[in-house]
């Protein structure tokens, strides 16, 4: 299988697992809460947070959050 197809399949698997664990509404709330907490310490764009939840084993999960720094234009708007 080509690396692109492998990456696509992995992403589909991760998204599928995320949906099994939390409803889409719960994921939105989680993103919002994480954004509020992280923004207390870092200057981030809360609208661009991406989260991934992966099952590590039968009892544990890994939560990853990717976020971007605010641009200067966004700072001037606020």
N, C-alpha and C positions, 0 to 999 in steps of 0.2 A: 504494500500500500504506500502511496506517495506521502511525503511528510505533510503536505497540505491537507490531504484527506484524513490523515491520522490526527492532526491538530483539530480539524473540524469535528471529528467524532468525539474526541476528548472533551471539547467544549460542549457538545450536545449532551454528553454524559453528566458533566458538571451541572449544567442548567437543569437537567432532568432531576438530579439528586436534590438541588436547591428547592425545586417545586414540591418534591415529596416531603421535605422537612417542614417547610413553612408555606403558608398561603401567600399569594401575591400581595395581599393587604398587609400581612405581617412583615414581608420583606420591605415594603415601602416604609413602614413604621420603624423598622430596624435601621434602614438607611438614614432616615431623618434623625433618629436618636444618636446614631454614631456621628453624623455630621455635626450635631449640636455639641457633643462632647469633644470631638477632635478639634473643632473650631475654637474652643476655649484655649487651646495650646498652640495651634498652628493656623496660619492664614490660608485657608483652603476654600475652594469653590464647592459648597455643599451640594450643588446640583449635579456634580459630576462624580459622585461616589459610586464605585462599583464594589459589590460584595460577592464573595464566593464562600460557600459552605461545603466542605467535603467531609465525608465519613472517614475518620482515621482507622477506627476499628468498631466493634459492636457497642462500645461504651463512650467513645470520644469522637469529637468533631473538630475540624480545623476551620477557622473563620479568617478569611483574608479580606482586607479592605484596600482598594486602590483609590486614590484621590489626587486632585491636581491643586497646585498652588493658584491662588487668585491672580488674575492679570491686573496690571496697573489701571486699565480702563474700568474694571469692575470695582476697584478700590475708590475711584473717583465718583462712581455712581452712588455709593453708600454714604 
